[in-house]
Amino acid sequence: MEESQKQLVLDYQAIFKMDAGKRVMDDLADRFNFRGSFASIIMCGLPEHTALELGKREAFLYILDKIEADPNQEVQEVADAES
C-alpha cells in the first residue's frame, strides 16, 4: 500500500471512530440497508432498483472496510507478496 493510501485509511479511521463519525455510520447503515435483510435489497422485476440499492450498500461497505483496515498489516501483505 502506498503511503497516500495508508494515510487515507488513517484519515477514515480518525473521522469515523469519533463519536460524530460513529453516529454518521449508524445513520448510513440504516439508510443504505446494511442492517436489514439482504433479500430486501433484491427487487424482483426491478433490476434498476436492485442495482441502486446494491450500489448504496457497496458505498457503505467501502467506508466500513477503510475503518476496519490495518494499514500496517496491508503494507506487510504487499511486501510479502513481492518476496
C-alpha positions as a LaTeX table, in Angstrom:
\begin{tabular}{lrrr}
\hline
Residue & $x$ (\AA) & $y$ (\AA) & $z$ (\AA) \\
\hline
Met1 & 0.00 & 0.00 & 0.00 \\
Glu2 & 1.34 & 3.39 & $-0.93$ \\
Glu3 & 1.85 & 5.99 & 1.78 \\
Ser4 & $-1.03$ & 8.06 & 0.39 \\
Gln5 & $-3.37$ & 5.05 & 0.68 \\
Lys6 & $-2.13$ & 4.32 & 4.19 \\
Gln7 & $-2.80$ & 7.94 & 5.16 \\
Leu8 & $-6.27$ & 7.74 & 3.63 \\
Val9 & $-7.08$ & 4.69 & 5.78 \\
Leu10 & $-5.84$ & 6.55 & 8.86 \\
Asp11 & $-7.99$ & 9.55 & 7.89 \\
Tyr12 & $-11.10$ & 7.38 & 7.56 \\
Gln13 & $-10.37$ & 5.84 & 10.94 \\
Ala14 & $-9.78$ & 9.18 & 12.63 \\
Ile15 & $-13.05$ & 10.59 & 11.33 \\
Phe16 & $-15.36$ & 7.61 & 11.74 \\
Lys17 & $-14.10$ & 6.45 & 15.14 \\
Met18 & $-15.04$ & 9.76 & 16.75 \\
Asp19 & $-18.48$ & 9.95 & 18.36 \\
Ala20 & $-19.82$ & 12.07 & 15.50 \\
Gly21 & $-18.39$ & 9.63 & 12.95 \\
Lys22 & $-20.00$ & 6.69 & 14.74 \\
Arg23 & $-23.37$ & 8.45 & 14.60 \\
Val24 & $-22.88$ & 9.06 & 10.87 \\
Met25 & $-22.00$ & 5.38 & 10.32 \\
Asp26 & $-25.11$ & 4.33 & 12.22 \\
Asp27 & $-27.21$ & 6.60 & 10.03 \\
Leu28 & $-25.55$ & 5.30 & 6.84 \\
Ala29 & $-26.09$ & 1.71 & 7.98 \\
Asp30 & $-29.81$ & 2.41 & 8.35 \\
Arg31 & $-30.15$ & 4.41 & 5.13 \\
Phe32 & $-28.17$ & 2.00 & 2.98 \\
Asn33 & $-29.93$ & $-1.11$ & 4.25 \\
Phe34 & $-26.84$ & $-2.59$ & 5.86 \\
Arg35 & $-28.67$ & $-3.91$ & 8.90 \\
Gly36 & $-31.72$ & $-5.14$ & 7.01 \\
Ser37 & $-32.01$ & $-8.45$ & 5.29 \\
Phe38 & $-30.12$ & $-8.80$ & 2.05 \\
Ala39 & $-33.33$ & $-10.11$ & 0.47 \\
Ser40 & $-34.95$ & $-6.70$ & 0.98 \\
Ile41 & $-32.40$ & $-5.24$ & $-1.44$ \\
Ile42 & $-33.34$ & $-7.60$ & $-4.25$ \\
Met43 & $-36.43$ & $-6.34$ & $-6.05$ \\
Cys44 & $-37.87$ & $-8.96$ & $-8.39$ \\
Gly45 & $-38.73$ & $-7.41$ & $-11.73$ \\
Leu46 & $-36.97$ & $-4.15$ & $-10.82$ \\
Pro47 & $-33.31$ & $-4.61$ & $-11.75$ \\
Glu48 & $-32.64$ & $-0.86$ & $-11.74$ \\
His49 & $-33.85$ & $-0.57$ & $-8.15$ \\
Thr50 & $-31.81$ & $-3.60$ & $-7.13$ \\
Ala51 & $-28.70$ & $-2.10$ & $-8.74$ \\
Leu52 & $-29.28$ & 1.21 & $-6.96$ \\
Glu53 & $-29.72$ & $-0.48$ & $-3.58$ \\
Leu54 & $-26.63$ & $-2.64$ & $-4.09$ \\
Gly55 & $-24.63$ & 0.45 & $-5.04$ \\
Lys56 & $-25.66$ & 2.20 & $-1.82$ \\
Arg57 & $-24.67$ & $-0.86$ & 0.18 \\
Glu58 & $-21.33$ & $-1.06$ & $-1.63$ \\
Ala59 & $-20.52$ & 2.56 & $-0.71$ \\
Phe60 & $-21.22$ & 1.78 & 2.95 \\
Leu61 & $-19.07$ & $-1.36$ & 2.80 \\
Tyr62 & $-16.21$ & 0.63 & 1.26 \\
Ile63 & $-16.23$ & 3.05 & 4.20 \\
Leu64 & $-16.52$ & 0.18 & 6.68 \\
Asp65 & $-13.58$ & $-1.56$ & 5.03 \\
Lys66 & $-11.42$ & 1.56 & 5.44 \\
Ile67 & $-12.40$ & 1.93 & 9.09 \\
Glu68 & $-11.57$ & $-1.70$ & 9.89 \\
Ala69 & $-8.38$ & $-1.86$ & 7.83 \\
Asp70 & $-4.99$ & $-2.24$ & 9.47 \\
Pro71 & $-2.74$ & $-0.03$ & 7.32 \\
Asn72 & 0.42 & $-1.61$ & 8.70 \\
Gln73 & $-0.81$ & $-5.14$ & 8.05 \\
Glu74 & $-1.76$ & $-4.29$ & 4.47 \\
Val75 & 1.71 & $-2.86$ & 3.90 \\
Gln76 & 3.21 & $-6.11$ & 5.20 \\
Glu77 & 0.96 & $-8.21$ & 2.96 \\
Val78 & 2.13 & $-6.27$ & $-0.10$ \\
Ala79 & 5.75 & $-6.71$ & 0.98 \\
Asp80 & 5.20 & $-10.46$ & 1.46 \\
Ala81 & 3.61 & $-10.75$ & $-1.98$ \\
Glu82 & 6.63 & $-9.08$ & $-3.58$ \\
Ser83 & 9.09 & $-11.52$ & $-1.91$ \\
\hline
\end{tabular}
